[in-house]
Amino acid sequence: MARYKIYDNKSDVITPVGETLTAEQWLNRYPWARMAKMIVGGGVINGSVALVFDDYVDMMRKAGCDFSNCTTDEEYLAAIEDFEDNPPVSNTVDDQTRIADALEDLVVMNMPDEN
């Protein structure tokens, strides 16, 4: 089952705390969904997220998600899910590793020469 779907502004919504809301109650809670596409959860608990589609796509694009082959909303959501499941591998070295490497270099540089 897909993690996300576009809300149809008609279906009931079940929240993580077990609250069941009609479409009207949900849209009263998130009135911006009347003016923009809303991403909701794709499972039984579809009220697990409430995201503005265009904003979330932009955020994921900036994070490195590739949407070059996407033409439909469902393809965008599938690309986001795949990106979240398989994040890009970072080649950056964390601060602790850099400090440890620098300290090791200092120790080696201060060792006496062997003659």
C-alpha positions as CSV (number, residue, x, y, z in Angstrom):
1,M,0.0,0.0,0.0
2,A,1.3,3.5,-0.9
3,R,2.4,5.7,2.0
4,Y,0.8,8.8,0.5
5,K,-2.2,9.7,-1.6
6,I,-4.0,12.9,-2.8
7,Y,-7.0,13.7,-0.6
8,D,-10.2,13.6,-2.7
9,N,-12.0,16.1,-0.3
10,K,-14.9,13.6,0.0
11,S,-13.7,10.6,2.0
12,D,-13.8,10.2,5.8
13,V,-10.4,10.6,7.5
14,I,-9.1,8.5,10.4
15,T,-6.5,10.2,12.6
16,P,-3.7,8.5,14.5
17,V,-5.6,8.9,17.8
18,G,-8.6,7.0,16.3
19,E,-10.8,10.1,15.6
20,T,-13.0,9.6,12.5
21,L,-13.8,12.9,10.7
22,T,-16.1,13.5,7.8
23,A,-14.7,15.3,4.8
24,E,-16.4,18.5,6.0
25,Q,-14.8,18.2,9.5
26,W,-11.4,17.5,8.0
27,L,-11.6,20.4,5.6
28,N,-12.7,22.7,8.4
29,R,-9.6,21.6,10.3
30,Y,-7.4,22.2,7.2
31,P,-9.2,24.8,5.2
32,W,-6.3,25.4,2.9
33,A,-7.1,21.9,1.3
34,R,-10.0,23.5,-0.4
35,M,-7.5,25.7,-2.4
36,A,-4.6,23.3,-2.8
37,K,-3.9,19.6,-3.3
38,M,-3.4,17.8,0.0
39,I,-1.3,14.8,0.6
40,V,-2.8,12.4,3.2
41,G,-1.7,9.0,4.4
42,G,-2.3,6.1,2.1
43,G,-3.3,3.5,4.7
44,V,-6.2,3.0,6.9
45,I,-5.1,5.8,9.1
46,N,-5.2,8.3,6.3
47,G,-5.1,11.3,8.7
48,S,-1.4,10.6,9.6
49,V,-0.2,13.4,7.4
50,A,-1.7,16.6,5.9
51,L,0.8,18.2,3.5
52,V,0.5,20.7,0.7
53,F,1.4,18.7,-2.4
54,D,3.3,21.4,-4.2
55,D,5.3,22.5,-1.1
56,Y,6.2,18.9,-0.3
57,V,7.3,18.2,-3.8
58,D,9.5,21.3,-3.8
59,M,11.0,20.3,-0.4
60,M,11.8,16.8,-1.7
61,R,13.3,18.2,-4.9
62,K,15.7,20.3,-2.9
63,A,16.6,17.3,-0.8
64,G,17.6,15.5,-4.1
65,C,14.5,13.5,-5.2
66,D,14.4,13.0,-8.9
67,F,11.1,13.9,-10.5
68,S,12.3,14.0,-14.1
69,N,10.1,11.1,-15.2
70,C,7.0,12.1,-13.3
71,T,3.9,13.2,-15.1
72,T,1.1,12.3,-12.6
73,D,0.5,13.1,-9.0
74,E,0.7,9.3,-8.2
75,E,4.2,9.2,-9.9
76,Y,5.4,12.1,-7.8
77,L,4.1,10.4,-4.6
78,A,5.8,7.1,-5.6
79,A,9.1,8.9,-6.3
80,I,8.9,10.6,-2.9
81,E,8.2,7.3,-1.2
82,D,11.1,5.6,-3.0
83,F,13.4,8.5,-2.1
84,E,12.4,8.3,1.6
85,D,13.0,4.5,1.6
86,N,16.3,4.8,-0.2
87,P,17.9,8.1,0.7
88,P,21.1,9.2,-1.1
89,V,24.3,8.1,0.5
90,S,26.2,11.0,1.9
91,N,30.0,11.0,1.5
92,T,30.5,13.7,4.1
93,V,32.6,13.0,7.2
94,D,31.1,13.9,10.5
95,D,32.8,16.3,12.9
96,Q,33.9,13.6,15.4
97,T,35.7,11.6,12.7
98,R,37.5,14.8,11.4
99,I,38.7,15.7,14.9
100,A,39.9,12.1,15.6
101,D,41.8,12.1,12.3
102,A,43.4,15.5,13.1
103,L,44.4,14.3,16.6
104,E,46.0,11.2,15.1
105,D,47.9,13.3,12.6
106,L,49.2,15.5,15.5
107,V,50.4,12.5,17.4
108,V,52.3,11.1,14.4
109,M,53.8,14.5,13.7
110,N,55.1,14.8,17.3
111,M,56.6,11.3,17.5
112,P,60.4,11.3,17.8
113,D,62.3,10.4,14.6
114,E,63.8,6.9,14.7
115,N,67.5,6.9,13.6
